Amino acid sequence: MQKNTHDAAMLAEPDVGAASMDAWRKRDLEVLWHPCTQMREHPHTLPLLPIERGEGPWLIGRDGRRYLDAVSSWWTNLFGHAEPRLAAAISAQASTLEHVILAGCSHAPAVELAEQLLALAPREPGRAPLTKVFYADNGSAGVEVALKMAFHWFRNRGEERRTKFVALEGGYHGETLGALAVGDIPLYRRVYAPLLTEALFAPSPDAYLARPGQDAASRAEEAADALARLLDHHAGEVCALILEPLVQCAGGMRMHDPVYLKRVRELCDVHGIFLIADEIAVGFGRTGTLFACEQAGIAPDLLCLSKGLTGGTLPLSAVLATQELYDGFLDDSRERAFLHSHSYTGNPLACAAALATLRIFEEDDILVRNRATAARMAELAAPLSGHPHVADVRQRGMIVAFELTRHGQRDTPFDPAARVGLHAYRAALDRGVLLRPLGDTLYWMPPYCVDEEALVLMAETTAAVIDIALAEAGCA
């Protein structure tokens, strides 16, 4: 690969504004408690980046240094930072209606967005479409809505044994207690286990877990057979199954074959339970189609959307539901109504941003462009598959992941105490790339506007920091 001139120039720059940056970090740490962070690691073990502004796929620090946002700011940013069309839509809406209670009121952005989401939602021949939209504030809140809807629907029918949820091993659906209960990442849920409802966890269809000689489809079928046995054992007890279609993101960007989704859809129908598709991270073009479920030709009963819904500008989630589910709450009794609410439900500013997001998909032919970008990402990632400590390079659309293990063996992960991923993160920052590894799994999930120069920088940096991290951690 050619040497990236932007990277070389950036590394040659003097550390202008270091005192100002240190002063800002001190000011920050006196008042802020950052998310998903062991605060004792700030400011030395885990560098804190004071960011001034954004431009396209770049973040610009208060000292003027540029960082490629290779993780789309927690997977939310689709079209780049400070996208003028999104900013204009929010500004225009702010001048007319910034917010109104959605209980008993209505407004155009909420209605128009619901109409468009339902028109775009996954369809399946012979299956009733999704017809209703319920708004919430963020992805975890959207998952809570879907779980409560599924449980409450059966309760309204008098089926009080249907209290259990089925989820996948290695899955993640958010940090609120209901969402956490159907997640299976010990780091996040272990301490809160006494507070959580009990879920049933089925084996993951993760292709990385395939036996030698077993392909991804066979692994998926095997996991589906195990799910079938679990559902048979708990017949009449389950109200819904929740999963992340195609990619288990926070679990390490683990990917599975679409055949698993087909089998899950069939099994949910056989057992009369709702299928909840959590497309909060994988929706809106990340996997190559607008929604990941499309690649299996299936439609869920409840579809959870957030993150990219507003192009990464404002918090908003939407839960799309079937008419059958909606009708199950229509009654003279308020106790049989779905009384879940959030103060900012259907916020007009967020809905306006989401409408602008959908327009950009159409105006810029985003999905076609993403497929070309994904092909280039595959070319740039391929050489790393031969690295002696890379056990797997996997890709689904514009998500690429690199599994780092000792000697590239799947059964010999690095000692977590070595903090290989953390060393890689710090080394990447030194080179102007914001990577945020999941344990020892590095991944790319850049904004869709990423260009050739940025892609090459991302690939060159990843190759370099793997070796640096291994050496610093004493694992080379």
HUGIUR-V92968 format. One line per field, one symbol per residue. phi: phi as a letter, one per 20 degrees, with the letter a starting at -180 (. if undefined). burial: # if it has 9 or more other ideal C-beta (glycine too) atoms within 8 Angstrom, else .. A space follows every 10 residues. Layout:
phi=???
burial=???
This chain:
phi=.ffeffffff feffffnfff fffffffgff cddeflbeff feeefdfddf deacbleddd ffenfdcfef dllmmeeedo flffffffff ffffedbeab geencbbfgf fffggffffe ggccgndgff cccdebebff fffggfffgf ffgfffenef feddddcdgn ebcpdfffff fddcdggedg fegfeefedd degfegffef fgneefffff fffffffgff fffdgndedb dcbefmceff foleccffgf ffffgffffg emdeddeedg eefmnfeocg cfggfdmcce eccdcalfgd mndcfaccde cffffgffde afeffeeeef bcgdgmggff ffffffgfff gffelgffff ffffffffff eggffeffdd eadcbbmecc cceebflmef dcfffgfflg ffffffffff dncedcgdmd debdbfffeg dfgfffgfff ffffffffff ffemdf
burial=...#.###.# #.....#..# #..##..##. .......... .#...#.### #..#.##### ###.###### ###.###### ###.###### .##....... .#....#.## ####.###.. ##.#....## ########## ########## ######.... .#.#####.# ####.#.### #####..##. .#...#..## .#######.# .....#.### ####.###.# #..#...### #########. ########## #####.##.. #.######## ########## ######.### ########## ########## ##..##.##. .......... .#.####### ########## #....##.## #.##.###.# #..#..#.## ########## ######.#.. ...#...#.# #########. #####.##.# ########.# ...####### ########## #.#.#.
